[in-house]
């Protein structure tokens, strides 16, 4: 018996040593020699311009620029269930940025999530999507970033608990979840659809926000585009699980992505406003391609979403027995004049019977919008709305939200609405403090 135990113990030791050796081999990546930062005039201006458009599609500045900081200089805090990770400086500064990175190192980071010095990058940098970016597009992105203004700035240290603060563990995550060649291709659907698939599944990384994640922070493969969470907003489902009262069409998606609003669906807020802002200067053909692909993903409408927008809007329930009196009074005093009147844009409100925020099972988007309001979009006659954070208390916000949910969403009242209101106020208070803070404040810039 003792001999068998020694054999079993010996085998276990061998397995552990072998496993550790394999893990170390997988975790180790060689350093790529640094170069002198290349001169901007060595890059083809046409390739730089293409890189600018690609960076906008990838929303790069949103994650790599902080309030009051230099463009692409990093330092943005990205909260995760595992701690806070700060984005890196991707300006061509030779010491704190990527100025010393040859193109080979940049491509490796995009494809494999490995820095020039061999460190594994945390997947808050969405290389699980960027692995699908083409060589030509990686080259254009590199050219664009290397022609930006260098900024000497180091991000704060990540705030992760042991053992997650040890980067070799990321190698194991990559073994489980990092794949390439995941872009769907179907010649029968046409060039526009396939271009949209390439952008959505790759550089635009739409699933990073619109897909729920598992316990290890990876996107759930069996729930792609079923809705996710980002910055205390709910990124709505984009597939046939969408709760939009009226089905999204390619034309509606194109208008929404191009202008930041659509009369049947409302206004882009939160992180989505930043996406729309970046797409403003992108070629129409690419925005249209994204819209065509995403509309196809949304699938055929379910029976209660086949109605035209005006029919859905007129079907909002007026059953006062289901609507609380306090919420009804607040709505009549503060909301009805814009949302039920005939006022033209920008003062006329979207018909709330079409609101995805009200129809959604998650109340955060509605709460955020009511408390913070909707600002004007430069050059557009899109809806505007004042914020009510200072004029209604938590109990009134809850009463109003439940009234809107029952009357216009025709759904039961939300659970844990008080928590959503408290969290929304806390996040907005932090954002206001950051807006008024000194230039080194580590918060996301205003879109």
C-alpha positions in Angstrom: 0.0 0.0 0.0 2.8 2.4 0.9 4.6 1.5 -2.4 1.4 2.3 -4.4 1.1 5.6 -2.5 4.7 6.4 -3.4 4.0 5.6 -7.1 0.8 7.7 -7.1 2.6 10.6 -5.4 5.5 10.3 -7.9 3.1 10.3 -10.9 1.3 13.3 -9.4 4.6 15.1 -8.9 5.6 14.4 -12.5 2.3 15.6 -13.8 2.6 18.8 -11.8 6.1 19.5 -12.9 5.2 18.8 -16.5 2.1 21.0 -16.2 4.2 23.8 -14.8 6.7 23.4 -17.6 4.1 23.5 -20.3 2.4 26.4 -18.6 5.7 28.3 -18.4 6.4 27.6 -22.1 2.9 28.8 -23.0 3.2 31.9 -20.8 6.6 32.9 -22.1 6.8 35.2 -25.1 10.0 36.6 -26.5 10.8 40.3 -26.4 10.9 42.0 -29.8 13.8 44.5 -30.1 12.8 48.2 -29.7 13.3 50.6 -32.6 13.8 54.4 -32.7 10.4 56.0 -33.1 9.8 56.3 -36.8 9.4 59.7 -38.4 5.8 60.6 -39.3 6.7 61.5 -42.8 7.9 58.0 -43.5 4.2 56.8 -43.7 2.0 57.0 -46.8 -0.6 59.7 -46.1 -3.4 57.6 -47.7 -2.6 54.7 -45.4 -2.6 57.0 -42.4 -6.0 58.3 -43.4 -7.3 54.8 -43.7 -5.9 54.1 -40.3 -7.7 57.1 -38.9 -11.0 55.6 -40.1 -10.2 52.2 -38.7 -9.3 53.7 -35.3 -12.7 55.4 -35.3 -14.4 52.1 -36.1 -12.5 50.4 -33.3 -13.4 53.2 -30.9 -9.7 53.4 -29.9 -9.7 56.9 -28.5 -12.6 56.1 -26.1 -10.6 53.6 -24.1 -7.2 55.2 -24.5 -8.0 58.8 -23.7 -8.9 60.2 -20.3 -10.6 63.4 -19.3 -8.1 66.2 -19.6 -5.4 63.8 -20.9 -3.6 63.6 -24.2 -5.3 61.7 -27.1 -4.4 58.0 -27.0 -2.2 58.5 -23.9 -4.0 55.8 -21.9 -4.8 55.8 -18.2 -8.5 55.2 -18.5 -9.8 53.0 -15.6 -11.7 50.0 -16.8 -13.7 48.4 -14.0 -14.0 44.6 -14.2 -15.4 41.9 -11.8 -11.7 41.2 -11.0 -10.5 44.7 -10.3 -9.6 47.8 -12.2 -7.3 47.8 -15.3 -5.9 51.0 -16.8 -5.6 51.4 -20.5 -2.1 51.8 -22.0 -0.5 54.7 -23.8 -0.6 54.0 -27.5 1.0 57.3 -28.7 4.5 57.1 -30.3 6.3 58.2 -27.2 9.5 56.2 -27.0 9.4 55.6 -23.2 5.8 55.4 -22.1 4.0 54.7 -25.3 4.6 52.4 -28.3 7.1 54.6 -30.1 9.7 51.9 -29.8 7.5 49.2 -31.2 8.2 47.9 -34.7 5.1 47.0 -36.8 5.8 43.3 -36.0 5.2 44.0 -32.3 2.1 46.0 -32.9 0.6 43.2 -35.0 1.5 40.6 -32.3 -0.3 42.7 -29.7 -3.4 42.9 -32.0 -3.4 39.2 -32.9 -2.1 37.6 -29.7 -2.4 40.1 -26.9 1.3 40.2 -26.2 3.3 43.5 -25.6 6.6 44.2 -27.3 8.5 43.2 -24.1 6.7 39.8 -24.0 4.1 40.6 -21.3 0.6 39.2 -21.8 -2.0 41.9 -22.1 -5.2 41.7 -20.2 -8.2 41.0 -22.4 -9.9 44.3 -21.6 -7.9 45.1 -24.7 -10.2 43.1 -27.0 -7.7 41.2 -29.0 -10.1 38.3 -29.0 -11.8 40.4 -31.7 -8.7 42.1 -33.2 -7.2 38.7 -34.1 -9.6 38.9 -37.0 -8.2 42.2 -38.4 -6.4 41.9 -41.7 -2.7 42.6 -42.3 -3.4 45.6 -44.4 -5.7 47.1 -41.7 -3.2 46.4 -38.9 -0.6 48.2 -41.0 -2.9 51.2 -41.5 -3.7 51.4 -37.8 0.0 51.3 -37.0 0.7 54.1 -39.4 -2.0 56.2 -37.9 -0.9 55.7 -34.3 2.7 56.3 -35.1 1.8 59.7 -36.6 0.0 61.0 -33.5 1.4 63.5 -31.1 3.7 61.6 -28.7 2.5 62.0 -25.0 4.8 61.1 -22.1 2.4 59.5 -19.7 2.4 56.2 -17.8 -0.9 54.7 -16.6 -1.5 53.9 -13.0 -0.7 50.4 -11.8 -3.6 48.0 -12.3 -5.7 47.2 -9.2 -6.0 43.5 -9.3 -5.9 41.0 -6.4 -3.6 38.1 -6.2 -3.2 35.9 -8.2 -4.9 37.8 -11.0 -2.1 40.4 -10.9 0.2 37.8 -12.4 0.2 38.1 -16.2 1.3 34.5 -16.9 -2.2 33.4 -15.9 -3.5 35.2 -19.0 -1.9 32.5 -21.1 -4.3 30.0 -19.7 -7.3 32.3 -20.5 -6.0 32.5 -24.1 -5.8 28.8 -24.4 -9.5 28.6 -23.5 -10.9 31.5 -25.3 -8.6 33.1 -27.9 -9.5 32.0 -31.4 -9.0 33.4 -34.9 -11.0 33.0 -38.1 -14.3 33.5 -36.4 -15.6 36.0 -39.0 -18.6 34.5 -40.8 -18.4 34.6 -44.6 -21.2 34.0 -47.1 -20.8 35.0 -50.7 -24.5 34.6 -51.3 -25.2 37.5 -48.9 -23.2 39.9 -50.9 -20.1 42.1 -50.4 -21.8 44.6 -48.1 -23.0 41.9 -45.7 -19.5 40.3 -45.6 -17.8 43.6 -45.1 -20.1 44.3 -42.2 -19.3 40.9 -40.7 -15.6 41.6 -40.9 -16.0 44.9 -39.1 -18.5 43.9 -36.5 -16.7 40.6 -35.6 -13.3 42.2 -35.8 -12.2 45.8 -35.3 -15.6 47.2 -34.2 -15.8 44.5 -31.6 -19.5 45.0 -31.0 -19.9 41.8 -29.1 -17.5 43.0 -26.4 -20.3 45.1 -25.0 -23.4 43.4 -26.4 -22.6 39.9 -25.4 -22.9 38.5 -21.8 -19.7 37.1 -20.2 -19.0 34.0 -18.2 -17.3 33.7 -14.8 -13.9 34.1 -16.4 -14.8 37.3 -18.2 -15.0 35.7 -21.7 -17.9 36.3 -24.0 -20.4 33.5 -23.9 -20.3 31.8 -27.3 -23.8 30.5 -27.1 -25.2 34.0 -26.3 -23.6 36.2 -28.8 -25.2 39.7 -29.1 -27.8 38.8 -26.4 -27.0 41.9 -24.4 -24.2 42.8 -21.9 -23.2 45.4 -19.3 -20.8 48.3 -19.6 -20.3 51.4 -17.4 -23.5 50.9 -15.5 -25.5 50.8 -18.8 -27.2 47.8 -20.4 -25.9 47.1 -23.9 -29.1 45.9 -25.5 -29.4 42.6 -27.3 -28.8 42.9 -31.0 -30.1 39.5 -32.1 -33.6 38.1 -32.1 -33.6 38.4 -28.3 -33.9 42.2 -28.7 -36.6 43.9 -26.6 -37.0 46.8 -29.1 -40.8 47.3 -29.6 -40.1 47.8 -33.3 -37.6 45.6 -35.1 -34.4 47.2 -36.2 -34.0 47.4 -40.0 -30.8 48.1 -41.9 -32.0 51.6 -42.7 -32.9 52.3 -39.1 -29.5 51.1 -37.9 -27.7 53.1 -40.5 -29.5 56.3 -39.5 -29.0 55.6 -35.8 -25.2 54.9 -36.2 -24.8 57.9 -38.5 -26.9 60.5 -36.6 -27.1 59.1 -33.1 -30.9 58.7 -33.0 -33.9 57.3 -34.8 -37.5 58.2 -34.3 -38.5 54.6 -33.9 -35.8 53.8 -31.4 -34.6 56.8 -29.5 -31.2 58.4 -28.9 -27.7 56.9 -28.4 -26.6 57.5 -24.8 -23.8 56.3 -22.5 -21.0 54.4 -24.2 -23.1 54.0 -27.4 -22.9 57.8 -27.8 -19.2 57.6 -28.0 -19.4 54.9 -30.6 -21.7 57.1 -32.7 -19.4 60.0 -32.3 -16.5 58.1 -33.6 -18.4 56.8 -36.6 -19.4 60.3 -37.6 -16.4 60.7 -40.0 -16.3 57.1 -41.1 -17.2 56.3 -44.8 -20.9 55.8 -45.4 -20.1 52.4 -47.0 -18.6 51.0 -43.8 -21.4 52.3 -41.6 -24.0 50.9 -44.0 -22.2 47.5 -44.1 -22.3 47.3 -40.3 -26.0 48.1 -40.3 -26.7 45.5 -43.0 -24.9 42.8 -41.1 -26.4 43.6 -37.7 -30.0 43.9 -39.2 -29.5 40.4 -40.6 -28.3 39.1 -37.1 -31.5 40.5 -35.5 -33.4 37.8 -37.4 -37.0 37.6 -38.3 -39.4 39.7 -36.1 -41.5 37.8 -33.6 -45.3 38.3 -34.1 -45.7 41.2 -31.7 -42.9 43.1 -33.4 -44.2 42.9 -36.9 -46.4 46.0 -36.4 -45.3 49.3 -37.9 -44.0 51.9 -35.5 -47.2 54.0 -35.3 -49.3 51.0 -34.4 -46.9 50.1 -31.6 -46.8 53.6 -30.3 -50.6 53.9 -30.2 -51.0 50.6 -28.3 -49.5 51.9 -25.0 -51.8 50.9 -22.2 -53.8 53.6 -20.5 -55.1 51.4 -17.7 -54.9 53.7 -14.7 -55.5 50.7 -12.4 -52.1 49.4 -13.3 -50.3 52.7 -13.1 -49.4 54.2 -9.7 -50.8 57.6 -9.0 -47.5 59.1 -7.9 -45.7 58.1 -11.1 -48.7 59.2 -13.2 -48.6 62.7 -11.6 -44.8 63.1 -12.2 -45.2 62.0 -15.8 -48.1 64.4 -16.4 -46.1 67.3 -14.8 -42.6 66.7 -16.3 -42.9 64.4 -19.3 -46.2 64.4 -21.1 -45.9 67.9 -22.7 -42.9 66.7 -24.8 -43.6 63.0 -25.2 -47.3 63.3 -26.1 -47.5 66.8 -27.7 -46.9 67.8 -31.3 -43.7 69.8 -30.6 -41.1 69.5 -33.4 -37.6 68.3 -32.8 -35.4 68.9 -30.9 -38.0 69.7 -28.2 -40.5 67.0 -29.1 -39.9 63.7 -27.2 -39.7 60.2 -28.7 -43.0 58.3 -28.3 -42.4 56.2 -25.2 -44.3 53.3 -26.6 -41.3 52.8 -28.9 -38.7 53.0 -26.1 -36.4 50.0 -25.8 -35.2 51.4 -22.5 -38.7 51.0 -21.1 -39.3 47.6 -22.7 -36.0 46.2 -21.6 -35.9 43.8 -18.6 -33.0 46.0 -17.2 -34.0 49.4 -15.9 -30.6 51.1 -15.9 -30.8 52.8 -19.2 -34.1 54.5 -18.5 -32.9 55.6 -15.0 -29.7 57.0 -16.4 -31.5 58.9 -19.1 -34.1 60.4 -16.8 -31.6 61.5 -14.2 -28.9 62.8 -16.6 -31.0 63.9 -19.6 -30.1 63.9 -23.2 -27.7 66.6 -24.6 -27.8 68.2 -28.0 -25.9 66.6 -30.9 -24.0 69.2 -32.9 -25.5 69.8 -36.3 -28.6 67.5 -35.6 -32.2 68.2 -34.7 -32.2 65.2 -32.5 -34.2 65.0 -29.3 -32.9 66.9 -26.2 -34.1 66.4 -22.7 -33.2 68.0 -19.3 -31.9 65.8 -16.5 -34.1 65.4 -13.5 -31.5 64.2 -10.9 -31.8 67.4 -8.9 -35.6 67.8 -9.1 -36.8 64.3 -8.1 -35.8 62.1 -5.2 -35.2 58.3 -5.3 -38.8 57.4 -4.4 -40.1 59.7 -7.2 -37.7 58.2 -9.7 -38.9 54.7 -8.8 -42.5 55.7 -9.0 -42.0 57.3 -12.4 -40.0 54.4 -13.8 -42.6 51.9 -12.8 -45.4 54.0 -14.2 -43.6 54.2 -17.6 -42.8 50.5 -17.5 -46.5 49.5 -16.9 -48.1 52.0 -19.2 -45.7 52.1 -22.2 -43.8 48.9 -21.8 -46.9 46.9 -20.9 -44.6 44.8 -18.6 -44.6 44.2 -14.8 -42.7 46.6 -12.6 -38.9 46.1 -12.4 -37.3 44.3 -9.4 -34.4 46.0 -7.5 -35.3 49.4 -9.1 -34.1 51.1 -5.9 -30.6 49.6 -6.4 -30.5 50.8 -10.0 -31.4 54.3 -8.9 -28.8 54.4 -6.2 -26.1 53.1 -8.5 -27.0 55.6 -11.3 -26.8 58.5 -8.9 -23.4 57.3 -7.6 -22.0 56.9 -11.1 -23.3 60.3 -12.2 -21.9 62.0 -9.1 -18.5 60.5 -9.9 -18.7 61.7 -13.5 -19.6 65.2 -12.4 -16.7 65.2 -10.0 -14.4 64.1 -12.8 -15.7 66.8 -15.1 -14.8 69.5 -12.6 -11.5 67.8 -11.5 -7.9 68.8 -12.5 -6.6 67.7 -15.9 -5.0 64.5 -14.6 -8.4 63.1 -13.5 -8.6 59.4 -14.5 -12.0 59.3 -16.1 -13.4 58.8 -19.5 -13.5 61.9 -21.7 -16.8 63.4 -22.8 -17.9 62.0 -26.1 
